[in-house]
Amino acid sequence: MTFPHIRRSFSAAFAAVIIACGGSTGRTGVGEPVPAQSARSESSSLPHTKADVDFMSGMIHHHAQAIAMAQLAPTNGASAAVQTLSARIINAQTDEIAIMQQWLRERNLTVPVPNPKGMRMVMNGVEHDMLMPGMLSEAQMKELTAARGQEFDRLMLTYMIQHHEGAIKMVKDLISAAGAAQDETVFKIASDISADQEIEIARMRTILFNMANKP
C-alpha cells in the first residue's frame, strides 16, 4: 500500500527543515568549480558534507540489520501480516542500500560492505562493531533468532519499531547538520526512509495492539 499524499506532505516539510537548518554552507570537499582532470577528480569533487557521508555509510549497516531481522520471518513461524511487512522491508531496504553504495562510489569514497552488526571501527588498535541508533544488540538478535510463532511476531514488531525509530533519529541528525542533505539523492533517500518508516511504525503498532487484544 502506498501513501502518496503522506509522502508529498512529508517531503514538503522535510524541505522546509533543510532550508532552515542547512543552506549552502558547511560543505566539505567543495570549492570553486575547477576543470576536471579525470573522471575520478570529477567524482571526488561532487558536493557533499561529512554528515552526508556518515549518514549514507551508517544507514547501509542499519538497513543490513533490518534485512537480517526480516529474513527470519519465513523460517520462524511469523504470521501472514508480519511476513508481508518483512518482505516489504527486504525489498525496499535492499534497493536503498544499492542507491547509497552507488552515491558513495560516484564520489570515490569508501563503500561499506553491509554489516548487520554495525559499523566496523578501530579503537586503540582493536576492531569492534559500533551499532547505529536503534540497532539491536547481539543479545537481542539472538533472542529474536530463537523465537518462534506468536513470540517471534511480538519480538519482531517490538524490535523493528525500535530499529525504525533509530533510523528516523539518524535522519533528524542529518538534517540538523549545517549544509547537509542538499544533495538531491541524499535528500530523497532520507525523506523516503523517514516517511516510509513512520508509516511502518504505525502499522506495526496496530498489529501489536490487535495481538494484545485478540480474544
N, C-alpha and C positions, 0 to 999 in steps of 0.2 A: 504494500500500500504506500502511495506517495502522498505528500502533503505540500503541493507547490505553493499554496498561499502562505504556509508557515515558513517555507524556505525563503520566499521573496521577502517576507516581513523581517526575518532574521537577518538576511543579507543587508537590508537597508539599515537596520540598527547597528550591525557589525561595522558597516562602512562609516557610520557616524562616530563610533567609538574610535576607529582607526584614525580618522581625521583629528579627533580631539586629542588622542594620545600620541600620535606619530608626527605627521608632517614629513618633510623631505630631509630632515637632519638625522644624525646618528648612524648613518650607514657606514659599514666598514668595507674596505677593499674597493671603494668607489672614488674616482677623481674626475677631473675634466676628461671628456672624450678624447681618446688618442687613437691614431691609426693602428689597427690590429696587425701584428706581425705574423700571426698564425692563428689557426682555429683554436689552439689551446689558449693563446693570450686573449682572444675574444671571449672565450668561455669564462676564464678566470676573472674578467672584468665586469661580468654581468652584475648588476646591483643586488646586493644582499647585505643583511646585517648578521652579527653573531647570533642574535636572538632567532633570526630566521633559520640559521644553520642548526642551532641547538634544538629548535622545535622539530624540524624535519627529521633530524637524526634520531632524536629521542622518541618521536612518535612511531618510527619504524619498529623499534623494540616494543613499544607499548602495544601496537597492533599485533605484533607477533605473539604476545601472550594471550590476547583476546582470541586470536585464531586457535591457539593451542587449547584454550578452555572450550571453545565452541566445538572443536573436533571430537571432544569426549562424548557429546550428546548421543550419537547413534549407538555407541557401544555401552553406554552406562544407563540405558533404560529411560531416557528422557521422554517426557510427554510430547505429543504432536506439536503443541504450542511452543515448547522450548526447542524442539528440533527445527521448527520453521525459523524461529528467531536466530538460532545458531547458524543455520545455513546462510541467512542474510548477512550476518556478521562476517562469516568467512568470505563470501563473495565481495562485499563492499570493501573490507579492510585489506584483502589481497590486492585489489585494484589500486587502493590508495598507497600501499607500500611501493608498488611499481612506479607510481607517479612521483613519490618522494625520492626514491632512489634515482630516477631519471633527472630530477631537478638538481640533486647533488652532483650527479655525473656531468651534467652540462656545465657546471662551474668548476670542474676539476677538483672537487672536494672529495674527502673520504666517503665512500658509500658503504655504510654498515651492513654486515650480514645480519638479517633479523634474528634477534636472540630473545626468546621468551623469558629469560631470567633477568633481562635488563641490559643496561649499557656497560660494556667491559671497561673498567678503569684500572689504572695502576697507581697505587699509593704506597710510598716507601718501598718501592721495588716489588710489591706484591699485587698480583692481579685479583680483582674481585668484581662482582656484578652489582651495579647500582640500579635500584628499582626507580622507575619513573612514578610520579604521583598516581595513587590508586592501584598500582600493580600488586598482585598477590605475592605474599611471602612464599618461601619454599614449603613451609608447613601448611599454608592454605591450599597450595596447589596439590599437595599430597592428599589432603582431606577431600578435595573435590574429585581427584582421580579415583579415590577409593569408594566414593558414594555411588549408590545405585537407586534407580526409581524415583520416588517422590522426594527422598532425601537429596538426591542429586539435583532435581529441579530446584529445590529450596536453596541449596548452596550455590548452584549456578546463577540463579537470578540475584541472590544477595551479593555475591562476589562480582557479578558483571555490573551491577549498579555501582558498586564501589569503584570498579575499573573505569566505567564511563564517566563518573564524576571526576576522576583523576584526569581523564583526557580533556574534559571541559576546563579544569583548572589550568592545564597546560596551554589551552587556547587563550585564557584570560591573561596568563603570564606573558604570552607572546604579544598580545595587543597592548599591554601596559608598558612594553619596552619601546624606548624612543626610536622612531623611524622604522619599526618592524612591520611586517605584513603589508608593505607597499607593493611588493612583487605580486603580479596577478595570480600566479599559481599558488603561492603561499597563502594569499588572502582567500582564494577559493577553497583550498583544501581545509583550511582552518575553519571557515564558516560552515562548510559541509559537515565536518566532523562534529562541531558543536550542535548544529541543528539536528542532524540525524541521531546523535546520541541523547539529546534531550528527549526526543520522541520515543526512543527505545527505552529510556529510563521510565517514562510514564507507562509504557506498555508492560514492562517487567513488574512494576509496582501493582498494576492491575491484576496480572497473573498471580502474584503472591497474595494479594488480597482475596482473590477467588479461591485459592488453595486453602487459606486460613479459615474461610467461611463456608467451605464445602460441607454439606450435611454428612 
